[in-house]
């Protein structure tokens, strides 16, 4: 199981010329659990593998990604629905999960992260012997 925790950092976004400090976008995340672990799906359109940072420190999962918006020279956006270029979320992980065996992939703007349960926490079948 996971529980989201709030990220509190002063100046967490990078300053952008002509604008106030960027505030990170809380990207939408789906978390699924089965008997072998959890799967995390995070929508991060515009983020490349090179601009993605995933860390598990103790029992905290941190995901951060940066988009790169390219503008032709001499042009400036007059209107933008999305102003931030930084995605950021942080979650507390159950001690049942083995962060050292986490695997991640990024395809079509969706980060897929799999964190398995530790062997001692996985369900196991107990054989009943006949006496």
C-alpha positions as CSV (number, residue, x, y, z in Angstrom):
1,X,0.0,0.0,0.0
2,X,1.1,3.5,-0.5
3,X,0.2,6.8,0.9
4,X,0.9,10.1,-0.7
5,X,2.8,12.7,1.2
6,X,3.0,16.4,0.4
7,X,6.3,17.8,-0.9
8,X,7.3,20.9,0.9
9,X,10.4,22.6,-0.5
10,X,11.1,26.3,-0.7
11,X,11.8,27.4,-4.2
12,X,11.1,23.9,-5.6
13,X,10.8,25.2,-9.2
14,X,13.5,26.6,-11.3
15,X,13.2,30.4,-11.9
16,X,12.2,31.3,-15.5
17,X,13.2,34.7,-16.9
18,X,10.3,37.1,-16.9
19,X,8.1,34.9,-14.7
20,X,7.7,34.0,-11.1
21,X,9.3,30.8,-9.8
22,X,7.7,27.7,-11.4
23,X,5.4,25.6,-9.3
24,X,5.6,21.8,-10.0
25,X,2.6,20.1,-11.6
26,X,1.1,17.3,-9.6
27,X,0.8,14.8,-12.4
28,X,-2.1,12.3,-12.3
29,X,-1.1,8.9,-10.9
30,X,-2.8,5.5,-10.7
31,X,-1.5,2.9,-8.3
32,X,-2.4,-0.8,-8.4
33,X,-1.6,-3.5,-5.9
34,X,-1.5,-7.3,-6.4
35,X,-0.1,-10.2,-4.4
36,X,3.4,-9.6,-5.8
37,X,3.8,-5.8,-5.5
38,X,2.5,-2.4,-6.8
39,X,2.4,-0.8,-10.2
40,X,2.5,3.0,-10.5
41,X,1.3,4.7,-13.7
42,X,2.1,8.4,-14.0
43,X,1.0,10.7,-16.8
44,X,4.0,12.9,-17.8
45,X,3.5,14.2,-21.3
46,X,6.5,15.8,-22.8
47,X,9.1,14.3,-20.4
48,X,11.9,12.3,-22.0
49,X,13.9,9.5,-20.2
50,X,16.9,11.9,-19.9
51,X,14.8,14.4,-18.0
52,X,13.2,11.9,-15.6
53,X,14.4,11.4,-12.1
54,X,13.0,8.5,-10.0
55,X,14.4,7.8,-6.5
56,X,13.5,5.6,-3.6
57,X,15.1,6.7,-0.4
58,X,14.2,4.7,2.7
59,X,10.5,4.3,2.3
60,X,9.9,7.4,0.1
61,X,9.3,7.3,-3.7
62,X,10.1,10.6,-5.5
63,X,9.3,11.2,-9.1
64,X,10.3,14.3,-11.0
65,X,10.3,15.1,-14.7
66,X,11.0,18.1,-16.7
67,X,9.5,18.9,-20.1
68,X,11.3,20.9,-22.8
69,X,9.2,23.4,-24.6
70,X,11.0,24.6,-27.7
71,X,10.1,28.0,-29.2
72,X,11.5,29.4,-32.4
73,X,14.0,32.2,-31.9
74,X,12.3,35.5,-31.4
75,X,8.9,34.1,-30.4
76,X,7.2,34.2,-27.1
77,X,4.1,32.5,-25.8
78,X,1.1,34.9,-25.5
79,X,-1.1,32.3,-23.9
80,X,-0.3,29.0,-22.3
81,X,-2.7,26.7,-20.4
82,X,0.2,24.9,-18.8
83,X,3.0,27.2,-17.5
84,X,5.1,24.9,-15.5
85,X,7.6,22.5,-17.1
86,X,8.2,20.4,-14.0
87,X,6.2,17.4,-12.8
88,X,6.8,16.2,-9.2
89,X,5.2,13.7,-6.8
90,X,6.3,11.9,-3.7
91,X,4.8,8.9,-1.9
92,X,5.5,6.9,1.3
93,X,6.0,3.2,0.5
94,X,5.1,0.3,2.7
95,X,8.0,-1.5,4.3
96,X,6.7,-4.7,2.5
97,X,8.0,-3.3,-0.8
98,X,11.5,-3.9,-2.1
99,X,12.6,-0.6,-3.7
100,X,16.0,-2.1,-4.7
101,X,14.2,-4.2,-7.3
102,X,12.0,-1.5,-8.8
103,X,11.8,-1.3,-12.6
104,X,10.6,1.6,-14.7
105,X,9.7,2.3,-18.3
106,X,8.5,5.4,-20.2
107,X,6.3,5.2,-23.2
108,X,4.0,7.8,-24.9
109,X,4.3,10.1,-21.9
110,X,3.3,7.5,-19.4
111,X,5.8,6.3,-16.7
112,X,5.2,2.7,-15.6
113,X,6.9,1.8,-12.4
114,X,6.8,-1.7,-10.8
115,X,7.9,-2.2,-7.2
116,X,7.8,-5.9,-6.0
117,X,7.1,-7.0,-2.5
118,X,9.9,-8.4,-0.4
119,X,10.1,-12.2,-0.6
120,X,9.1,-12.6,3.0
121,X,5.9,-10.6,2.5
122,X,4.7,-12.5,-0.6
123,X,1.9,-14.9,-0.2
124,X,3.0,-18.5,-0.3
125,X,1.2,-21.7,-0.6
126,X,1.5,-24.2,2.3
127,X,1.5,-27.8,1.4
128,X,-0.6,-30.1,3.6
129,X,0.9,-33.5,4.1
130,X,-1.1,-36.7,4.7
131,X,-0.1,-38.6,7.8
